């Protein structure tokens, strides 16, 4: 490898699914990196789960990590939809069709903590590049490099800084400040107020619950709220209670909730059905962990400016109803590494020039954003159909859905077809 290639370094802020996937992809492309995670634990248990769909599964398979994932999941085989009073809307083998007839990978859920552990352990003897307790406080953008400062007084330099640090991204805030300094104040201000939140969610993980079968998924459609329940390996229950808030909040107005508010929030809905025989109360009282959050929505116009790049929730935040947030982050990590490999190992010179980096990253965003716009809009619509948000949504959710099982399979496939892969690695057989 030439010196100009070996010296190219990426500073990844955030040991998230996006950040650790990017670390794997850069490693496979022979590009230097360091990951800075603000917390003490790379894989904390915060009650979050993640659904692995075929587009994310294929990338994990290319990285040699999918067998580890598969050993922790129970593939979905059947999907049920119910009304607020436990009447059946639909009962379909759509997940099995997606797996066996369409894409070769199942839809399956596991703890986010477990996937983070698989990604971290999978780095093997390169795990030393992932550093914990590294809270980023400031990023300096210089013509020839970025300098990343941490709260513990350590400093990391690189050619590019990537924000994989979630919806309240430090990297994005630093990028907005940089935009202002470059005469883009109006655009920065516009983006600062772009994020909205109309729904909140209590998501949890519960122990096996009588009446719930592993491999089954249940959705409850109701006016103003909805429930998604996935039964995983050994009956472990992954569940989401979505609720429409009193208004649509913007940016800094978006409310934050505490653990102490969960019981009172759920109380009016505890007898609402997961299935005709299992109410929400049954999985709630078996909860191992629960978290209460606002669901932010935004797809930003600027994912990259010069030596700044954002991926995952820091660039495109969608509601979780469609299950594509984490999978889209995995895709963005793979596609970003592909583009960086073209820059670092291709004929472009000088490779470390800010203008060349920006042009490369802008080309990457232009391709990714078309796909993300479509997926985010699909998630937006599904959230509101499930909560029967208006007349159109009620007609679709209650009356048309029973006749649309094939259409729904096709729509799910549409979010998978055209997915990114890791260009430097062979496709799995």
C-alpha positions in Angstrom: 0.0 0.0 0.0 1.3 3.4 -0.9 2.1 5.9 1.8 -0.7 8.3 0.7 -3.2 5.4 1.2 -1.9 4.1 4.5 -1.9 7.6 6.0 -5.6 8.2 5.3 -7.4 7.9 8.6 -11.1 8.1 9.6 -12.2 9.1 13.1 -15.5 7.5 13.8 -17.5 9.1 16.7 -19.9 6.6 18.2 -19.6 2.9 18.8 -23.1 2.4 17.5 -24.3 -0.2 15.0 -23.5 2.3 12.2 -20.1 3.1 13.8 -19.0 -0.5 14.4 -20.3 -1.7 11.0 -18.3 1.1 9.4 -15.2 0.0 11.4 -15.6 -3.5 9.9 -16.1 -2.2 6.4 -13.0 0.2 6.6 -10.9 -2.7 8.0 -11.9 -4.9 5.0 -11.0 -2.0 2.7 -7.6 -1.5 4.3 -8.4 2.0 5.6 -7.2 3.2 9.0 -9.7 4.2 11.6 -10.4 4.8 15.3 -13.8 4.6 17.0 -14.5 6.9 19.9 -17.4 5.8 22.2 -18.6 8.2 24.9 -19.9 5.5 27.3 -18.0 3.1 29.4 -19.7 0.0 27.9 -19.6 -0.7 24.2 -22.8 -2.8 24.4 -25.1 -1.4 27.2 -28.5 -2.9 27.8 -31.0 0.0 27.3 -34.0 -2.1 26.3 -33.6 -1.6 22.6 -34.0 -4.3 20.0 -33.2 -4.4 16.4 -34.9 -6.2 13.5 -32.4 -7.6 11.0 -33.9 -7.5 7.5 -32.4 -9.0 4.4 -30.6 -5.8 3.3 -28.8 -5.6 6.7 -28.3 -9.4 6.9 -26.5 -9.6 3.6 -23.9 -7.1 4.7 -23.4 -8.9 8.0 -23.1 -12.1 6.1 -20.4 -10.6 3.9 -18.5 -9.6 7.0 -18.7 -13.2 8.4 -20.9 -12.1 11.3 -24.3 -13.4 10.3 -24.0 -16.9 11.7 -23.4 -15.4 15.1 -26.6 -13.3 14.6 -28.6 -16.3 13.4 -27.7 -18.3 16.5 -29.4 -15.6 18.6 -32.7 -15.2 16.7 -35.9 -16.9 15.9 -36.8 -16.1 12.3 -40.3 -14.6 11.8 -42.7 -17.0 10.0 -46.1 -15.4 10.6 -47.5 -11.9 11.0 -50.8 -11.0 12.6 -52.7 -7.7 12.7 -55.5 -6.9 15.2 -57.9 -4.1 16.0 -58.1 -2.4 19.3 -60.8 -4.8 20.4 -58.9 -7.9 19.2 -60.6 -8.5 15.9 -58.4 -10.0 13.2 -57.4 -7.7 10.4 -54.9 -10.0 8.8 -52.9 -13.2 9.2 -50.1 -13.8 6.7 -47.0 -15.9 6.1 -45.4 -12.8 4.5 -42.2 -13.1 6.6 -41.7 -16.6 5.4 -42.2 -15.6 1.8 -39.6 -12.8 2.2 -37.2 -15.4 3.6 -37.7 -18.5 1.5 -39.1 -17.2 -1.8 -37.6 -13.7 -2.2 -34.4 -12.8 -0.5 -32.8 -15.8 1.3 -32.6 -14.1 4.7 -35.3 -14.0 7.4 -36.7 -11.1 9.3 -35.6 -11.6 12.8 -35.2 -9.6 16.1 -32.6 -9.6 18.8 -31.3 -7.3 21.6 -29.4 -4.3 20.2 -26.9 -5.1 23.0 -26.3 -8.5 21.5 -25.7 -7.2 18.0 -23.3 -4.6 19.3 -21.4 -7.3 21.1 -21.2 -9.4 17.9 -19.9 -6.4 16.0 -17.3 -5.5 18.6 -16.1 -9.1 19.2 -15.9 -9.6 15.5 -13.2 -7.1 15.2 -10.9 -9.6 16.9 -7.3 -8.3 17.3 -8.4 -4.9 16.0 -10.7 -4.2 19.0 -8.1 -1.9 20.4 -9.1 0.7 17.8 -12.5 1.0 19.6 -12.1 3.3 22.7 -14.6 3.8 25.4 -15.1 6.8 27.7 -14.2 9.1 24.9 -16.8 11.9 25.0 -16.2 14.3 22.1 -16.3 17.9 23.1 -14.9 19.8 20.1 -13.8 19.2 16.5 -11.4 21.4 14.7 -11.6 21.5 10.9 -8.3 22.4 9.3 -7.5 22.6 5.6 -5.4 19.4 5.9 -7.0 17.4 8.7 -9.6 17.2 11.5 -8.6 17.3 15.2 -11.1 15.7 17.6 -10.9 16.6 21.3 -12.3 14.4 24.0 -13.4 15.3 27.6 -10.5 13.3 29.0 -8.1 15.7 27.2 -7.1 13.2 24.6 -6.9 14.3 21.0 -7.3 12.3 17.7 -6.4 13.5 14.3 -7.7 12.2 10.9 -8.6 13.1 7.4 -12.3 12.6 8.0 -14.6 12.6 11.0 -17.7 10.4 10.8 -20.7 11.1 13.1 -22.2 7.7 14.0 -23.3 9.2 17.3 -27.1 9.1 17.0 -30.0 11.5 16.9 -28.4 14.1 19.2 -25.1 14.0 17.3 -22.2 16.0 18.5 -20.6 15.7 15.1 -23.7 17.1 13.4 -23.7 20.1 15.8 -20.0 20.7 15.1 -20.7 20.4 11.4 -23.4 23.1 11.7 -21.0 25.4 13.4 -18.5 24.8 10.6 -21.2 25.5 8.0 -21.9 28.8 9.7 -18.2 29.7 9.5 -18.2 28.9 5.8 -21.1 31.3 4.9 -23.8 28.6 5.2 -25.5 30.0 8.2 -29.0 30.0 6.7 -28.7 26.3 5.7 -27.4 25.4 9.1 -30.2 27.2 10.9 -32.8 25.5 8.7 -31.4 22.0 9.5 -31.2 22.8 13.2 -35.0 23.1 13.1 -35.7 20.3 10.7 -36.3 17.4 13.1 -39.9 16.8 14.3 -41.6 14.3 16.6 -45.3 13.4 16.5 -45.2 10.1 18.3 -43.6 8.6 21.3 -42.7 5.0 22.2 -42.2 2.8 25.1 -40.0 -0.1 23.9 -39.2 -3.0 26.0 -37.9 -6.6 26.2 -39.8 -9.1 28.2 -39.4 -12.7 29.2 -41.4 -15.5 27.6 -45.1 -14.9 27.9 -47.7 -17.7 27.7 -49.8 -17.5 24.6 -47.1 -15.9 22.5 -45.3 -18.2 20.0 -41.7 -17.7 18.9 -41.4 -16.6 15.3 -44.7 -14.8 15.3 -45.2 -11.0 15.0 -48.3 -9.1 16.1 -49.4 -5.6 15.3 -52.4 -3.8 17.0 -53.9 -0.9 15.0 -55.9 1.6 17.0 -56.8 5.3 16.9 -53.9 7.3 18.2 -51.7 4.4 19.2 -50.4 1.1 18.0 -48.5 -1.9 19.4 -45.8 -4.0 17.7 -44.7 -7.3 19.3 -42.1 -9.7 18.0 -41.5 -13.1 19.7 -37.9 -14.1 19.4 -35.7 -17.0 20.4 -36.9 -19.0 23.4 -40.0 -16.8 23.7 -38.1 -13.5 24.4 -40.6 -10.7 23.6 -39.6 -7.5 21.8 -42.3 -4.9 22.0 -43.1 -1.3 21.1 -46.0 0.8 22.3 -46.5 3.8 20.0 -48.6 6.8 21.0 -49.5 10.0 19.2 -48.6 13.0 21.2 -50.7 16.1 21.7 -48.9 18.0 19.0 -46.0 17.8 16.6 -42.9 19.0 18.3 -39.8 20.6 16.6 -36.1 20.3 17.4 -35.3 21.6 20.9 -39.0 21.4 21.9 -39.1 17.6 21.5 -39.9 16.2 25.0 -37.8 13.8 26.9 -39.3 11.2 29.2 -38.1 9.4 32.3 -38.5 5.9 33.6 -40.8 7.1 36.3 -43.4 8.1 33.6 -43.7 4.7 32.0 -46.3 3.1 34.3 -48.7 6.1 34.2 -48.3 6.4 30.4 -49.1 2.7 29.9 -51.9 2.4 32.5 -54.9 3.3 30.3 -53.8 0.7 27.7 -52.8 -2.3 29.7 -55.9 -4.3 28.7 -55.4 -3.6 25.0 -54.6 -6.7 23.0 -51.3 -8.1 21.8 -53.5 -11.1 20.7 -57.1 -11.9 21.6 -55.8 -13.8 24.6 -52.8 -11.8 25.6 -53.1 -8.1 26.7 -50.3 -5.6 26.9 -50.3 -6.0 30.7 -48.9 -9.6 30.4 -45.8 -8.5 28.6 -45.4 -5.3 30.6 -45.4 -7.2 33.9 -42.7 -9.5 32.5 -40.5 -6.7 31.3 -36.8 -7.1 31.8 -36.1 -3.5 30.7 -38.2 -0.6 29.3 -37.4 2.8 27.8 -39.7 5.7 27.0 -38.7 8.1 24.2 -40.0 10.6 21.6 -39.7 9.3 18.0 -37.8 11.8 16.0 -38.1 12.1 12.2 -35.7 13.8 9.8 -33.7 13.2 6.7 -31.2 16.0 6.5 -30.1 17.8 3.4 -26.4 17.9 4.4 -24.9 14.6 5.4 -21.4 15.8 4.6 -19.4 19.1 4.4 -15.7 18.9 3.6 -14.2 16.7 6.3 -17.4 16.1 8.2 -19.7 13.1 7.5 -22.9 11.9 9.3 -24.4 8.4 9.0 -27.2 6.5 10.7 -29.6 8.4 12.9 -27.4 11.5 12.7 -28.2 11.7 9.0 -31.5 10.0 8.6 -33.9 9.3 11.5 -37.1 7.5 11.0 -39.8 5.9 13.1 -39.1 2.2 13.9 -42.4 0.7 12.6 -40.9 -0.4 9.3 -37.8 -1.8 11.0 -35.4 -0.1 8.5 -33.6 2.4 10.8 -30.8 0.0 11.9 -30.6 -1.7 8.5 -30.3 1.6 6.7 -27.5 2.5 9.1 -25.7 -0.7 8.2 -26.2 0.0 4.5 -24.9 3.6 4.9 -21.8 2.3 6.6 -21.1 -0.2 3.8 -21.7 2.3 1.0 -19.6 5.0 2.7 -16.7 2.6 3.0 -17.1 1.7 -0.7 -16.9 5.4 -1.7 -13.9 6.0 0.6 -12.1 3.0 -0.9 -12.6 4.4 -4.4 -11.0 7.7 -3.2 -8.2 6.1 -1.2 -7.2 3.3 -3.5 -8.2 4.9 -6.8 -6.4 7.4 -9.1 -7.7 10.6 -7.4 -4.8 12.8 -6.2 -4.2 14.3 -3.7 -6.4 11.8 -1.8 -6.3 13.8 1.4 -7.4 17.1 -0.1 -10.6 18.4 1.5 -12.1 19.3 -1.9 -11.6 15.7 -3.2 -12.9 14.3 0.0 -16.0 16.5 -0.2 -16.7 15.6 -3.8 -16.4 11.9 -3.0 -18.7 12.2 0.0 -21.2 14.3 -1.9 -21.4 11.7 -4.7 -22.0 9.1 -2.0 -24.8 11.1 -0.4 -26.5 11.7 -3.7 -26.8 8.0 -4.3 -27.8 7.1 -0.8 -30.3 9.9 -0.2 -32.6 8.8 -3.0 -33.0 5.4 -1.4 -33.3 6.8 2.2 -36.0 9.3 1.1 -38.1 6.5 -0.1 -37.6 4.3 2.9 -38.2 7.2 5.4 -41.4 8.1 3.6 -42.5 4.4 3.8 -41.8 4.4 7.6 -43.6 7.7 8.0 -46.8 6.4 6.3 -46.7 3.0 8.1 -46.6 4.7 11.5 -49.7 6.7 10.7 -51.6 3.8 9.2 -51.0 1.7 12.3 -52.2 4.6 14.5 -55.2 5.2 12.2 -54.2 8.8 12.0 -56.8 10.0 9.5 -59.6 8.8 7.3 -57.3 7.6 4.5 -55.2 5.7 7.1 -58.3 4.1 8.6 -59.5 2.9 5.3 -56.1 1.4 4.4 -55.5 -0.1 7.9 -58.9 -1.5 8.7 -60.5 -2.3 5.3 -57.9 -2.6 2.6 -55.1 -4.4 4.5 -56.8 -7.8 4.6 -56.7 -7.8 0.8 -53.2 -6.4 0.4 -51.0 -9.3 1.8 -49.2 -9.7 -1.5 -48.9 -6.0 -1.9 -47.3 -5.7 1.6 -44.8 -8.4 0.7 -44.0 -6.5 -2.5 -43.6 -3.3 -0.5 -41.2 -4.9 2.0 -39.2 -6.3 -0.9 -39.1 -2.9 -2.5 -37.2 -1.6 0.6 -34.7 -4.5 0.2 -34.1 -4.5 -3.6 -31.3 -2.2 -4.6 -29.6 -2.3 -1.1 -25.9 -1.5 -0.7 -23.3 -4.2 -0.3 -19.6 -4.2 0.4 -17.9 -4.0 -3.0 -14.6 -5.4 -1.9 -16.1 -8.7 -0.6 -17.8 -11.5 -2.4 -21.5 -12.0 -2.1 -22.5 -14.9 0.1 -23.5 -18.0 -1.9 
